[in-house]
């Protein structure tokens, strides 16, 4: 089955700096890669996703890149703000398998004001 | 904004007891899921449910577990005889069926924390 590894497990940045979180996956058939943000006491919330037919996607300060050959994808947050502090999860799935997501281990991002 | 709601937020139970975790998915969603997260570990898929039946389940989802959609709004996870290792945060999620495909965002609830003593 699919295995997703995520690094780093914790990341501390200064407000205004960029943050990068990286994930690798094992199943080359996976074609859907969402990123979730989880704030304290809340459930995971989708912030951006990418499908395997594109290499990059951007939404304001957030971007995701995908390298299918190397089987890795990354989340980039620019101009970080204290409210970006949360746990971020990457995930992978085969979309026609009903969105059965395999999650990475999570990255705790701390943005220091 | 519509949201997935879960109850209880926290349940403490004795080993061997039955537990039912409840979820109210977003009203026009058709696919329902349970995931769990043991403290310090990854979020793991348990089961997906569509058209009143299980569509996928993981190895974790053994005979101890069952799911049900008893009415038009609730989606429940039952653990028949809890074990210590069932202690975890359980997340319900739902999504709608985008034009009959399997795409679409998963919306997660805030989770139910189960503690088995």
Interface residues (C-beta under 8 A of the other chain):
Chain A: X32 X34 X36 X41 X42 X43 X44 X45 X46 X49 X89 X91 X95 X96 X97 X98 X99 X100 X101 X102 X103 X104 X105 X106
Chain B: X4 X31 X33 X35 X41 X42 X43 X44 X45 X48 X50 X55 X56 X58 X91 X93 X95 X101 X102 X103 X104 X105 X106 X107 X108 X109 X110 X111
